Amino acid sequence: MNSELESLPAEIVDLPLIRIASDLSLMAWEQMGAWRPLLGASLDASVVDTKTSPNDLVTRADAQIEALVRGYLNRVRPHDLMVGEEGSEALAPVEFFPQDLLHKLHAFDPETGGLVELGDGGASAGASGAAGSGPGRADGGPRLEWHVDPIDGTVNYVRNIEHHAFSVGVCVAGDGKDAGLGLGDWQIGLVASPGLGATWLAAASRGAFRIDGRLADYSESGSAIPARRLRGTPPGLSGRLLATGFAYALSNRGVQLAKLEDLMTGYDDIRRCGSAALDLCMVAEGRVNGYAERGLGIYDYAGGAVIVEEAGLRVSRGGAGGPTAAADTQEEVDRLVAAI
């Protein structure tokens, strides 16, 4: 695909928001692996429940990961707003994880045995846990929104299909009725997939990249992190693929299927991997040429949309339930939005 092998720039690696996202994805990756053998093939109701339909699955792993993320952010970014899919109560990571994993977290301070606050920029925190800002937002940075999907592609996850991922996108928080709606400037995005063994990440005006494995696993080596710069589909590649998704509710699905012929104008085939976050990463990588879907939550596209934009492509965020689309040109994005 259209990507160049290089080192992940230090200006991205050292960003406190990226380091926080790395910590969050490490916890999520760890727990997805821990829960996977317990799910089995029977989809036991003790660990799997349903949301809007029997196929819209939520697991205890989903809820637990979100609870750990909320507990982490409550301590490390106490002034920010977290918007999660499951609404789980906070769970303190320092009371949950063993010491060997805690020592891999950028925000963990081994001297105090707790998590420390990290700021937006300027001074950043390393493995020693030195804080980038203290209480009261001493760094002067804005309040942020963290839009988190603990497991995007839950149906895939419980069936042991590789296309599932942890996703987080961070934007400047809105005020009043706009709080939590993802309307502010987007700062970073990170998508981490244990099943695919890869992490995608991007920061505003700094580009989009894919690395093998977990970002946290490179922090101890001190050497350059091999990464591929993402730039979308290379010119001249034959064939055009569109990624999309369909609603679980039968009443909504019929409307979507009726629009499929128009939606696919200019495309040769569709791909349906079951994770909006990974669909958007595939657009950024150039594995597919476009993506369109209606009915997403903000947390579904939050991380992937930043990655698409930083790969030099165009994206339209649909808010809660509206049409979301990504492609190489704004004209095509507008057409997809109108068609979906």
C-alpha distance (Angstrom), angle and dihedral (degrees) to the residues before:
residue distance angle dihedral
M1 . . .
N2 3.78 . .
S3 3.80 99.4 .
E4 3.76 134.8 114.1
L5 3.80 124.9 -138.6
E6 3.79 109.8 -126.3
S7 3.80 140.3 125.1
L8 3.77 121.5 -70.2
P9 3.83 103.9 -105.5
A10 3.80 115.3 -106.4
E11 3.81 88.9 -132.1
I12 3.82 87.4 66.9
V13 3.80 97.8 38.2
D14 3.81 91.2 52.2
L15 3.80 96.7 48.4
P16 3.83 108.3 115.9
L17 3.82 90.9 -141.1
I18 3.81 90.7 54.4
R19 3.80 90.3 47.8
I20 3.79 90.2 51.9
A21 3.81 91.1 47.9
S22 3.81 88.2 49.4
D23 3.81 89.6 54.4
L24 3.80 91.6 48.8
S25 3.80 93.0 49.1
L26 3.81 91.1 47.7
M27 3.80 91.1 56.1
A28 3.81 91.6 45.3
W29 3.82 93.5 47.1
E30 3.81 90.1 49.3
Q31 3.79 93.7 51.2
M32 3.80 95.5 43.7
G33 3.78 86.6 57.1
A34 3.79 92.7 45.8
W35 3.81 94.4 50.4
R36 3.79 97.7 41.1
P37 3.86 97.4 82.3
L38 3.82 90.5 46.9
L39 3.80 94.8 57.7
G40 3.78 96.4 63.2
A41 3.77 123.3 176.1
S42 3.81 98.6 -69.3
L43 3.82 96.4 70.7
D44 3.81 89.4 -135.9
A45 3.81 112.9 -148.9
S46 3.81 89.3 -129.1
V47 3.79 90.3 72.0
V48 3.81 102.8 19.5
D49 3.79 126.3 56.9
T50 3.80 131.3 169.4
K51 3.79 132.5 -116.9
T52 3.80 117.4 -169.1
S53 3.81 96.6 -13.5
P54 3.82 140.0 2.0
N55 3.81 89.0 -93.3
D56 3.82 95.1 50.0
L57 3.78 95.1 81.6
V58 3.77 131.4 -171.3
T59 3.77 121.6 -173.4
R60 3.76 134.4 -160.1
A61 3.79 84.3 -113.9
D62 3.83 89.0 61.6
A63 3.78 92.1 51.9
Q64 3.78 94.7 43.1
I65 3.81 94.4 50.1
E66 3.79 91.4 49.4
A67 3.81 89.9 48.7
L68 3.82 90.8 52.8
V69 3.81 91.7 47.5
R70 3.80 90.5 50.1
G71 3.79 91.4 48.3
Y72 3.80 90.9 50.2
L73 3.81 94.7 47.9
N74 3.80 92.1 45.4
R75 3.79 87.4 63.5
V76 3.81 103.4 30.7
R77 3.85 99.1 38.0
P78 3.83 102.9 18.8
H79 3.81 94.5 161.6
D80 3.81 94.8 53.9
L81 3.80 131.1 87.9
M82 3.80 121.6 -118.3
V83 3.79 117.9 -156.1
G84 3.80 111.5 -166.5
E85 3.77 135.2 175.8
E86 3.79 99.5 -128.0
G87 3.82 104.7 39.0
S88 3.80 91.4 -132.9
E89 3.80 122.4 174.3
A90 3.80 116.2 -110.5
L91 3.79 120.3 -86.9
A92 3.82 118.5 -165.5
P93 3.83 111.4 -122.3
V94 3.84 93.0 -153.6
E95 3.79 89.3 60.3
F96 3.78 93.4 45.2
F97 3.81 110.9 40.3
P98 3.81 127.9 62.9
Q99 3.79 119.2 -109.5
D100 3.80 95.1 -103.9
L101 3.80 91.4 62.5
L102 3.80 94.3 40.6
H103 3.80 89.7 56.7
K104 3.83 88.6 60.0
L105 3.81 91.5 59.9
H106 3.79 115.3 97.8
A107 3.80 90.8 -145.1
F108 3.82 95.8 52.1
D109 3.81 116.1 106.1
P110 3.83 109.5 -158.0
E111 3.80 91.5 -164.3
T112 3.79 94.0 61.5
G113 3.79 97.3 24.0
G114 3.79 91.0 -129.8
L115 3.78 143.6 94.1
V116 3.80 121.3 -89.3
E117 3.79 131.1 -151.1
L118 3.79 117.5 -96.5
G119 3.81 125.0 -160.2
D120 3.79 134.7 -142.2
G121 3.77 100.9 -103.8
G122 3.77 145.4 -26.4
A123 3.78 106.9 60.4
S124 3.79 112.1 28.2
A125 3.75 133.2 -164.7
G126 3.75 126.0 -110.0
A127 3.78 130.9 -170.7
S128 3.80 89.6 -68.3
G129 3.80 89.4 66.4
A130 3.80 99.7 -121.9
A131 3.79 106.1 170.1
G132 3.78 124.3 -119.2
S133 3.80 91.9 -155.9
G134 3.74 139.0 3.8
P135 3.79 133.9 -139.5
G136 3.79 116.7 -46.5
R137 3.81 93.3 35.4
A138 3.80 94.1 -80.9
D139 3.80 88.3 180.0
G140 3.80 88.6 67.7
G141 3.79 92.4 -129.0
P142 3.80 124.0 146.5
R143 3.79 125.9 -98.5
L144 3.79 109.0 -94.5
E145 3.80 138.7 -152.9
W146 3.82 119.1 -133.4
H147 3.81 110.1 -157.2
V148 3.79 106.8 -164.0
D149 3.78 133.7 -174.5
P150 3.82 105.6 -174.5
I151 3.82 93.2 -162.1
D152 3.79 116.6 7.9
G153 3.80 105.7 -166.1
T154 3.81 97.6 32.4
V155 3.80 93.1 167.7
N156 3.80 88.9 56.4
Y157 3.79 90.8 46.3
V158 3.80 96.3 53.9
R159 3.81 90.2 46.4
N160 3.81 92.8 48.2
I161 3.81 93.5 -114.6
E162 3.80 110.0 152.1
H163 3.80 97.9 -130.1
H164 3.79 101.8 92.4
A165 3.78 129.9 106.1
F166 3.78 149.5 171.7
S167 3.80 110.5 -112.4
V168 3.81 133.8 -168.5
G169 3.79 132.0 172.1
V170 3.79 124.9 -178.3
C171 3.80 127.1 -155.7
V172 3.78 137.7 164.9
A173 3.80 108.0 -82.6
G174 3.76 121.9 -108.6
D175 3.80 123.9 -130.1
G176 3.77 127.4 -116.0
K177 3.79 113.0 -26.9
D178 3.82 90.6 4.8
A179 3.82 93.1 61.7
G180 3.79 112.7 118.0
L181 3.81 95.2 11.5
G182 3.80 97.0 106.3
L183 3.80 93.7 -120.8
G184 3.81 98.8 133.0
D185 3.79 127.9 87.2
W186 3.79 110.8 -66.8
Q187 3.80 114.4 -122.8
I188 3.81 108.9 -179.4
G189 3.78 141.7 -5.5
L190 3.80 130.4 -161.7
V191 3.81 130.8 -179.9
A192 3.82 119.6 -177.3
S193 3.81 122.8 -172.2
P194 3.82 120.0 -169.9
G195 3.81 90.3 -175.3
L196 3.81 92.8 56.3
G197 3.81 94.1 33.9
A198 3.80 94.3 -129.7
T199 3.80 144.1 108.4
W200 3.81 126.2 -151.3
L201 3.79 119.8 -162.8
A202 3.78 141.0 168.8
A203 3.78 140.0 176.9
A204 3.79 127.7 -158.1
S205 3.83 111.6 -82.1
R206 3.82 90.9 -5.2
G207 3.82 103.5 88.4
A208 3.80 136.8 -114.2
F209 3.79 126.6 -83.5
R210 3.79 143.9 179.9
I211 3.79 123.1 -145.8
D212 3.78 131.6 -176.5
G213 3.80 115.0 -107.2
R214 3.80 126.0 -16.7
L215 3.77 122.5 -17.1
A216 3.82 90.3 -139.2
D217 3.81 91.6 61.5
Y218 3.80 90.7 66.5
S219 3.80 96.7 51.6
E220 3.81 94.9 79.7
S221 3.79 96.0 51.1
G222 3.80 95.5 63.2
S223 3.81 90.3 -149.9
A224 3.79 129.3 114.1
I225 3.79 115.6 -71.8
P226 3.83 113.2 -124.8
A227 3.79 109.0 -128.9
R228 3.79 141.3 163.9
R229 3.77 118.1 -128.7
L230 3.80 109.9 -134.3
R231 3.79 121.7 -136.7
G232 3.81 106.0 158.2
T233 3.80 126.6 -114.5
P234 3.80 116.0 -9.0
P235 3.82 116.2 -121.1
G236 3.78 115.2 -95.2
L237 3.80 97.9 23.9
S238 3.81 107.8 147.0
G239 3.78 120.6 -121.8
R240 3.78 130.3 22.9
L241 3.81 124.8 -121.6
L242 3.80 128.7 -165.5
A243 3.80 122.3 -157.3
T244 3.79 117.5 -151.7
G245 3.78 144.1 149.2
F246 3.78 138.3 -140.4
A247 3.79 132.9 -135.7
Y248 3.79 121.0 -103.6
A249 3.80 92.1 -137.0
L250 3.80 110.8 85.6
S251 3.82 92.9 -141.8
N252 3.81 91.5 58.6
R253 3.78 94.6 40.5
G254 3.80 93.3 60.3
V255 3.80 91.2 57.7
Q256 3.81 90.8 48.4
L257 3.80 93.6 50.0
A258 3.80 90.6 50.0
K259 3.81 89.1 57.9
L260 3.80 95.6 45.8
E261 3.81 97.5 95.4
D262 3.81 92.3 54.6
L263 3.78 91.8 42.2
M264 3.82 91.4 55.5
T265 3.80 95.1 53.3
G266 3.79 106.3 136.1
Y267 3.82 94.1 14.3
D268 3.79 129.4 103.1
D269 3.81 99.6 -153.7
I270 3.80 144.0 -10.2
R271 3.80 133.3 -119.4
R272 3.80 124.0 -152.4
C273 3.82 112.2 -172.2
G274 3.81 97.3 160.2
S275 3.81 99.6 -121.1
A276 3.79 121.7 90.4
A277 3.81 91.0 -162.8
L278 3.80 91.9 56.1
D279 3.82 92.4 42.4
L280 3.80 88.6 58.0
C281 3.80 91.4 47.1
M282 3.81 88.5 52.9
V283 3.80 89.1 54.7
A284 3.80 89.7 51.6
E285 3.81 90.6 49.5
G286 3.79 93.8 46.1
R287 3.79 94.4 -118.4
V288 3.82 87.7 124.4
N289 3.80 127.3 21.7
G290 3.77 99.7 -139.6
Y291 3.79 146.0 3.9
A292 3.79 133.1 -154.4
E293 3.79 132.9 170.0
R294 3.79 138.5 153.2
G295 3.78 126.8 -148.8
L296 3.81 101.0 41.3
G297 3.77 126.7 144.5
I298 3.80 117.2 -126.0
Y299 3.81 89.1 -110.6
D300 3.83 89.3 58.7
Y301 3.80 94.5 63.8
A302 3.81 102.5 20.3
G303 3.80 98.4 99.4
G304 3.79 98.3 32.4
A305 3.81 95.4 49.1
V306 3.82 91.5 58.6
I307 3.81 89.3 50.2
V308 3.82 91.1 51.3
E309 3.80 92.9 50.4
E310 3.78 93.8 47.1
A311 3.81 89.2 51.0
G312 3.82 85.7 63.9
L313 3.81 97.1 -103.3
R314 3.80 133.4 117.7
V315 3.79 128.8 -104.0
S316 3.79 136.5 -179.1
R317 3.81 114.8 -155.0
G318 3.77 112.8 -145.5
G319 3.79 99.5 -158.2
A320 3.80 115.2 -141.6
G321 3.80 105.9 -13.4
G322 3.80 100.4 -16.4
P323 3.82 128.1 118.0
T324 3.80 115.5 -68.9
A325 3.81 119.5 -168.1
A326 3.80 140.7 168.7
A327 3.81 132.3 -171.1
D328 3.79 142.5 138.2
T329 3.81 96.0 -88.0
Q330 3.79 134.8 38.2
E331 3.81 89.0 -128.6
E332 3.81 91.1 60.2
V333 3.80 92.5 44.2
D334 3.80 89.8 53.3
R335 3.81 90.7 49.1
L336 3.81 92.0 50.4
V337 3.79 91.8 48.7
A338 3.80 90.8 51.2
A339 3.81 92.2 47.0
I340 3.81 98.4 46.2
